[in-house]
Amino acid sequence: MLALGTAGCSIDLSDWRPGGGGDEPSPSPTPVEAGPLLDTALETLGAAPAVSVQGQIAASEEAAVSETALTVTDAGAAHGTVQQSENEAEVLQADGHLFVNAPDEYWLDQDVANPDTDQYAGAWVRVTGAQLGIDPAAVLTPASLAEILRGMAPDGGDAVLENLDGTSAYRVDLEGGERNRVWIGEDSGQVMRIEIERLAPEGADSGPRTRLDFTTPETADIEGVYDDILAAAEDGLAGSRDARLPVDWDGQLDLSCETGGACTVTGKATDASGSGGDTTVLVRMDATLTNEELGEQTCDDTASLKAGETAELSCGVDYDLAPSAEPQEYEISGDALLSTRGISGDAREELISTVEDQREATLNPEDEASASPSGSPSASPSGN
């Protein structure tokens, strides 16, 4: 599977503090109570249609630091970049699907061993949040982030006024002290920066270490996120790949031909990691059958492969040989390429429809509220 490299350095929070690089923060002349200030800021954050973040993330204490710039909407649609070393990946997320588009140099630094890895460069490739280093929809949607920070709120204490890159901001130490902090603008009352040791929803086993600065995106920026996602879904995602599972053939391919020239190729794809889990990927077989006299024919098949299991792929061709009084034997050879697909055609159409609905709800929330009989935004039934 795709994994962040572990040869980088750990994050030194001393350079992440206001005026990082040696400047001491200005002391607060009038500390204020942290609780009400944080509550108000998180209420504003949670109600925002989108947030834009820029800063650093690291998957763990030992992992390399990545530079991140993302805009994430209230519906979990995200677009931006993540840069590891000098290699930058474009990031796209919609309807629970997370993709990256990166050059070959980026993939050379990743631990990926799929048969179609050579097709990753310059194409959209589906990944997990753990592989990328962060799952924007899980931790950076305004409501999700506000809930995470609310769960780390301190029990009492004061907020200290500091100079945050030229702007006066109150620093609130969350649970965990200096490893978990948030800065709130003195004038704006909005979250300006977070430094969180493990940014993760309640109950999650892991999460990235983050230092992120926040800005409020303009309506045009939010529209741009949805425009970029829809443009990619209409075109690039159709040929996307999937790096979430390492896949390979399980045993040898089977080639059988009947009298008359009907031939079938069968193979079993398997999760090469054998680790199990809930991930399911689309695997595709492209088979080629060849005879020097009869020529070449191709066929293909696609199946769903669940982590820890196998999936059978089978397709056939027919040389449609006419009956003969003198039967003749033909030697037919064949091979098959195994690859992955990031999303099926039907799922892609569903994603487009969902994103269009999310765009309308994000940009025109008042229309969504008025469309609901109760006067509140309508929601899909749970449990589907």
Disulfide bonds with the S-S distance in Angstrom:
Cys257-Cys263 2.06
Cys299-Cys315 2.09
